[in-house]
């Protein structure tokens, strides 16, 4: 049976759509998209894909805790096993992370531990590195510090613009994220079958 997952996204949702198209091969079902941005284009993608979505705008809640509680409630209602972050622009609290320990997976546009934070592509480009890349990792209470699941390098060639590097990073994300999730689900299944 396919593993039930939720995708959290704040923006365009290209990684969300890519995962939706590859869900069957990965062995998962995206049962809900959750966004903190009512104007996120990811919502339009969810509608086109026939995937339910929930909008939990941070401004609608009196505190971060109340906001996250609403998200956790939605995850519970959909009986979610894994939470996949795809351009979700909020830092999750330790309490949220503990409720899904080793079951929240993030995509980061650099070779961690280098260039953490929200501007990983720009930071690597402006620093002048010749190799950057994409990291898929479990989320822990730190910022981009969780256990690394997989990484793939991206070369920055002479003459590459920031836009060109961004495009290469996104293409790498589309290849690596499904592969890394499939690996996590397979390892979990292997572990469960030996117990």
C-alpha positions in Angstrom: 0.0 0.0 0.0 1.2 3.5 -0.8 2.6 5.6 2.1 0.4 8.6 2.8 2.3 11.8 2.7 1.6 15.5 2.9 3.6 18.2 1.0 4.1 21.6 2.7 4.8 24.4 0.2 4.7 28.2 0.3 5.2 29.1 -3.4 5.0 27.9 -6.9 4.9 24.2 -6.1 7.1 22.9 -8.9 8.7 20.3 -6.6 5.2 19.4 -5.3 4.0 18.8 -8.9 7.1 16.8 -9.8 6.6 14.5 -6.7 2.9 14.1 -7.6 3.8 12.9 -11.1 6.3 10.4 -9.6 4.3 9.4 -6.5 3.4 5.9 -7.8 7.0 5.0 -8.6 8.1 6.3 -5.2 5.5 4.2 -3.5 3.5 7.1 -1.9 0.3 9.0 -2.2 0.2 12.7 -1.7 -3.0 12.9 0.2 -2.9 16.7 1.0 -1.0 19.8 0.1 -0.6 22.3 3.0 0.4 25.9 2.4 0.8 28.9 4.6 0.2 31.2 1.6 -3.3 31.6 0.1 -1.8 33.0 -3.1 0.7 30.1 -3.6 0.6 28.8 -7.1 1.0 25.4 -5.6 -2.8 25.6 -4.8 -3.6 25.8 -8.6 -1.3 22.8 -9.2 -3.1 20.8 -6.5 -6.5 21.7 -8.1 -5.2 20.6 -11.5 -3.8 17.3 -10.0 -7.0 16.6 -8.0 -5.1 16.7 -4.7 -6.9 18.2 -1.7 -5.2 21.2 -0.1 -5.5 23.2 3.1 -4.4 26.8 3.6 -3.1 27.7 7.0 -2.0 31.3 6.7 0.2 32.3 9.7 -1.7 35.6 10.0 -4.9 33.7 10.9 -3.5 32.4 14.1 -2.5 34.2 17.3 0.8 32.3 17.7 3.2 30.0 16.0 2.1 27.3 18.3 -1.6 27.7 17.3 -0.6 27.8 13.6 1.4 24.6 13.9 -1.3 22.9 16.0 -3.8 23.6 13.1 -1.3 22.0 10.6 -0.8 19.0 12.9 -4.6 18.6 13.1 -4.8 18.6 9.3 -2.0 16.0 9.1 -3.9 13.8 11.6 -7.1 14.1 9.7 -5.4 12.8 6.6 -3.6 10.1 8.5 -0.2 11.2 7.2 3.0 9.1 7.7 5.6 11.5 6.2 5.8 15.3 5.8 7.7 16.5 2.7 8.8 20.1 2.6 9.0 21.6 -0.9 9.8 25.3 -0.7 8.0 25.7 2.7 9.4 29.0 4.0 8.8 28.6 7.7 11.0 27.2 10.4 9.2 24.4 12.2 9.3 24.3 16.0 11.0 21.5 18.0 7.5 20.5 19.2 6.2 20.0 15.6 9.4 18.1 14.6 9.1 15.8 17.6 5.5 14.8 16.6 6.9 13.6 13.3 10.4 12.5 14.3 12.5 11.2 11.4 9.4 11.6 9.2 9.9 15.2 8.0 12.0 15.4 4.9 13.4 18.7 3.4 14.9 19.7 0.1 17.7 22.3 0.3 19.4 24.0 -2.7 23.0 23.6 -1.6 25.5 20.9 -0.5 24.9 21.1 3.2 26.5 21.9 5.6 27.5 24.7 3.3 25.1 27.6 2.5 22.3 26.9 5.0 19.2 29.1 5.1 16.7 30.4 2.6 19.1 31.8 0.0 21.3 28.8 -0.5 21.6 29.2 -4.3 22.4 32.9 -4.2 24.8 32.5 -1.3 26.8 29.8 -3.1 26.8 31.8 -6.4 27.9 35.0 -4.7 30.6 33.2 -2.7 32.1 32.0 -6.0 32.1 28.3 -5.4 32.6 26.1 -8.5 30.4 23.3 -7.1 27.1 23.6 -5.3 24.2 21.2 -5.3 21.1 19.8 -3.7 20.7 18.1 -0.4 17.8 16.0 0.9 17.7 15.6 4.6 15.6 14.8 7.7 14.5 17.8 9.6 15.7 18.3 13.1 15.4 21.2 15.5 18.3 23.1 13.9 18.2 25.0 10.6 19.3 22.7 7.8 21.3 20.5 10.2 19.3 17.2 10.0 20.8 13.9 8.9 21.6 13.9 5.2 19.7 11.3 3.1 21.2 12.1 -0.3 23.1 14.8 -2.1 23.9 15.6 -5.8 26.5 18.2 -6.9 25.8 20.9 -9.5 28.7 22.5 -11.3 28.9 26.3 -11.6 30.5 26.9 -15.0 32.4 30.1 -16.0 29.8 32.5 -17.4 26.8 31.0 -15.6 24.3 33.6 -14.4 22.4 33.2 -11.1 19.4 32.3 -13.2 21.3 29.6 -15.0 22.5 28.1 -11.7 19.0 28.3 -10.3 17.7 26.4 -13.3 20.4 23.7 -12.9 19.6 23.4 -9.1 15.8 23.0 -9.9 16.5 20.3 -12.5 18.7 18.4 -10.0 16.0 18.8 -7.3 13.4 17.1 -9.6 15.7 14.1 -10.1 17.0 13.8 -6.5 14.0 14.4 -4.3 11.9 11.5 -5.6 14.9 9.2 -5.5 15.7 10.1 -1.9 12.1 9.7 -0.7 11.9 6.3 -2.4 15.2 5.3 -0.6 13.8 6.4 2.8 10.5 4.4 2.3 12.4 1.3 1.1 14.7 1.4 4.2 11.7 1.8 6.5 9.9 -1.2 4.8 13.1 -3.3 5.0 13.4 -2.4 8.7 9.8 -3.3 9.4 10.0 -6.6 7.5 13.0 -7.7 9.7 11.2 -7.0 13.0 
